[in-house]
Amino acid sequence: MIKDQQDKIKKIAIRGEEIEKVSRFKYLGCQLNDTWDCDNEIRCRIEMARNAFMKYKNTLTSCDINIKLRLRFVMCYVWSILLYGAETWTLKVASMNRLEAFEMWCYRRLLKISWTQRVTNKAVLQRLNKERELLLKIKKRKTAYLGHIVRNEKYEILQLIIQGKIEGRRGIGRKQFSWLRNIRNWTGLRTIEEIMQSARDREHFTQVINNIT
């Protein structure tokens, strides 16, 4: 009886025609699935960005072009593809490690460093005279996006979703990592009330974003 009711709820029909239920689909260029897990989307974005790098490989690895200019090319033509929709990602440890590994892959290709040379990531960054910045860029973009939602009246539905709570008891197993939990960890703001209050003050929230490490 209960199972039949659940099946009816899952089925949606328009003008008598039942809409097909799928486990995943692409919407506005992003991979969505029924578990709301961003891992697959992040993997796809990394591969798309890797293909973009290889497309411009001759230019990006050319010693005739200043390394600083080539780094700017990477941010413009490679990272722009990677970071499309990054504001909506829920980042877990494995995903963050994957993103940082891709960042170092780009730097090593720029310097034409083969994996057989056994050059450490620290040495690569020293040669470029820079620090890792891809993950930090994602953190700041995502947190800034929250502030944009909170301060804009036309996103009232999104504000309700962010502040909403699901009634009932949670199922057995580890609690699922949430989009908002990322921001709590990065900003040090522990409650949704603190986050919303801070985000409404543009100047204060800008300082919060700048302090993210």
C-alpha positions as CSV (number, residue, x, y, z in Angstrom):
1,M,0.0,0.0,0.0
2,I,2.7,2.5,1.0
3,K,4.9,1.4,-1.8
4,D,2.1,2.0,-4.3
5,Q,1.5,5.5,-2.9
6,Q,5.3,6.2,-3.2
7,D,5.3,5.0,-6.9
8,K,2.3,7.3,-7.6
9,I,4.1,10.3,-6.1
10,K,7.2,9.7,-8.2
11,K,5.2,9.5,-11.4
12,I,4.5,12.9,-13.1
13,A,2.2,13.2,-16.1
14,I,1.4,16.2,-18.4
15,R,-1.8,15.9,-20.4
16,G,-1.9,12.2,-19.7
17,E,1.6,11.6,-20.9
18,E,4.0,10.3,-18.2
19,I,7.3,12.0,-18.0
20,E,10.3,9.7,-18.1
21,K,12.2,9.4,-14.8
22,V,16.0,9.4,-15.3
23,S,18.9,9.1,-12.8
24,R,20.9,11.9,-14.3
25,F,20.6,14.6,-17.1
26,K,22.3,17.7,-18.3
27,Y,20.8,21.1,-17.6
28,L,22.3,24.4,-18.8
29,G,25.6,22.5,-19.4
30,C,25.8,20.9,-15.9
31,Q,25.4,17.3,-15.0
32,L,22.6,16.8,-12.5
33,N,21.6,13.5,-10.8
34,D,19.0,12.2,-8.4
35,T,21.4,12.1,-5.5
36,W,22.5,15.7,-5.9
37,D,26.2,14.5,-5.9
38,C,28.6,16.9,-7.6
39,D,31.5,14.5,-8.0
40,N,30.5,13.4,-11.5
41,E,30.0,17.0,-12.6
42,I,33.4,18.0,-11.2
43,R,35.1,15.0,-13.0
44,C,33.4,16.1,-16.3
45,R,34.5,19.7,-15.9
46,I,38.1,18.7,-15.2
47,E,38.2,16.5,-18.4
48,M,36.7,19.4,-20.4
49,A,39.3,21.8,-19.0
50,R,42.0,19.2,-19.7
51,N,40.9,18.9,-23.3
52,A,40.9,22.7,-23.6
53,F,44.5,22.8,-22.4
54,M,45.5,20.2,-24.9
55,K,43.8,22.2,-27.7
56,Y,46.1,25.2,-26.9
57,K,49.0,23.0,-25.9
58,N,51.5,24.5,-28.4
59,T,50.8,28.0,-27.2
60,L,50.7,27.2,-23.5
61,T,53.9,25.3,-23.5
62,S,55.8,27.6,-25.8
63,C,59.0,29.0,-24.3
64,D,58.8,32.0,-26.6
65,I,55.9,33.3,-24.5
66,N,56.4,34.8,-21.1
67,I,55.3,32.3,-18.3
68,K,53.1,34.9,-16.6
69,L,51.2,35.5,-19.9
70,R,50.8,31.7,-20.3
71,L,49.4,31.5,-16.8
72,R,46.9,34.1,-17.7
73,F,46.0,32.1,-20.8
74,V,45.3,29.1,-18.6
75,M,43.0,31.1,-16.3
76,C,41.2,32.5,-19.3
77,Y,40.8,29.6,-21.6
78,V,41.1,26.5,-19.3
79,W,39.9,27.5,-15.8
80,S,36.9,29.4,-17.2
81,I,35.6,26.0,-18.6
82,L,36.5,24.2,-15.3
83,L,34.7,26.7,-13.1
84,Y,31.5,27.0,-14.9
85,G,28.8,26.5,-12.3
86,A,31.3,26.0,-9.5
87,E,29.2,28.2,-7.2
88,T,26.7,25.3,-7.0
89,W,29.2,22.6,-6.1
90,T,29.3,20.8,-2.8
91,L,32.9,20.1,-2.3
92,K,34.1,17.0,-0.4
93,V,37.7,16.1,0.4
94,A,38.1,13.8,-2.6
95,S,36.7,16.5,-5.0
96,M,39.0,19.2,-3.5
97,N,42.0,16.9,-3.9
98,R,41.0,16.2,-7.5
99,L,40.8,19.9,-8.3
100,E,44.2,20.6,-6.7
101,A,45.7,17.7,-8.6
102,F,44.4,19.2,-11.9
103,E,45.8,22.6,-11.0
104,M,49.3,21.1,-10.5
105,W,48.8,19.1,-13.8
106,C,48.4,22.5,-15.6
107,Y,51.5,24.0,-14.0
108,R,53.6,21.0,-14.8
109,R,52.5,21.1,-18.4
110,L,53.3,24.8,-18.6
111,L,56.9,24.0,-17.5
112,K,57.2,20.8,-19.5
113,I,57.9,18.8,-16.4
114,S,57.5,15.1,-16.9
115,W,56.3,12.8,-14.1
116,T,59.5,10.8,-14.5
117,Q,61.6,13.8,-13.4
118,R,60.2,13.4,-9.8
119,V,59.8,17.2,-9.2
120,T,57.7,17.9,-6.1
121,N,54.7,20.2,-6.2
122,K,56.5,22.6,-3.9
123,A,59.4,22.9,-6.4
124,V,56.9,23.5,-9.3
125,L,55.2,26.3,-7.4
126,Q,58.6,27.8,-6.6
127,R,59.6,27.8,-10.2
128,L,56.4,29.7,-11.0
129,N,56.8,32.0,-7.9
130,K,53.2,31.4,-6.9
131,E,50.9,29.4,-4.6
132,R,48.0,27.2,-5.3
133,E,44.9,29.3,-6.0
134,L,42.3,27.3,-7.8
135,L,40.5,25.9,-4.7
136,L,40.7,29.3,-3.0
137,K,39.1,30.9,-6.1
138,I,36.2,28.4,-5.9
139,K,35.7,29.0,-2.2
140,K,35.5,32.7,-2.7
141,R,33.2,32.5,-5.7
142,K,30.8,30.2,-3.9
143,T,30.7,32.3,-0.7
144,A,30.2,35.5,-2.8
145,Y,27.3,33.8,-4.6
146,L,25.6,33.2,-1.3
147,G,25.9,36.8,-0.4
148,H,24.4,37.8,-3.8
149,I,21.4,35.5,-3.1
150,V,20.8,36.8,0.4
151,R,20.9,40.5,-0.6
152,N,18.7,40.2,-3.7
153,E,15.0,40.1,-3.2
154,K,14.3,38.2,-6.5
155,Y,16.0,35.1,-5.0
156,E,13.4,34.8,-2.2
157,I,12.7,31.2,-3.1
158,L,16.4,30.3,-2.9
159,Q,16.6,32.1,0.5
160,L,13.8,29.9,1.8
161,I,15.5,26.8,0.5
162,I,18.8,27.7,2.1
163,Q,17.1,28.4,5.5
164,G,14.6,25.5,5.3
165,K,14.7,22.3,7.3
166,I,13.2,18.9,6.4
167,E,10.8,17.5,9.0
168,G,11.2,14.0,10.4
169,R,14.1,11.8,11.4
170,R,17.2,11.4,9.3
171,G,17.9,8.0,7.9
172,I,20.5,5.6,9.1
173,G,24.1,6.4,8.1
174,R,26.5,9.3,7.9
175,K,25.0,12.7,7.4
176,Q,25.3,13.9,3.8
177,F,27.7,16.7,3.2
178,S,25.8,19.9,2.4
179,W,26.4,22.9,0.2
180,L,26.0,25.2,3.2
181,R,28.3,23.2,5.3
182,N,31.2,24.1,3.0
183,I,30.5,27.8,3.6
184,R,30.3,27.2,7.4
185,N,33.7,25.5,7.4
186,W,35.3,28.2,5.2
187,T,34.0,31.3,6.9
188,G,33.9,30.1,10.6
189,L,30.2,31.1,10.8
190,R,28.6,28.2,12.6
191,T,24.9,28.7,12.2
192,I,22.6,29.7,9.3
193,E,21.4,32.7,11.3
194,E,25.0,34.0,11.5
195,I,25.6,33.4,7.8
196,M,22.4,35.2,6.7
197,Q,23.0,38.1,9.0
198,S,26.6,38.5,7.9
199,A,25.7,38.2,4.2
200,R,23.2,41.0,4.4
201,D,26.0,43.4,5.3
202,R,28.0,43.7,2.0
203,E,31.1,45.3,3.5
204,H,31.3,42.9,6.4
205,F,30.7,39.9,4.1
206,T,33.4,41.1,1.7
207,Q,35.9,41.0,4.7
208,V,34.7,37.5,5.5
209,I,35.3,36.3,1.9
210,N,38.8,37.9,1.9
211,N,39.7,36.1,5.1
212,I,38.9,32.7,3.6
213,T,42.1,30.6,3.2
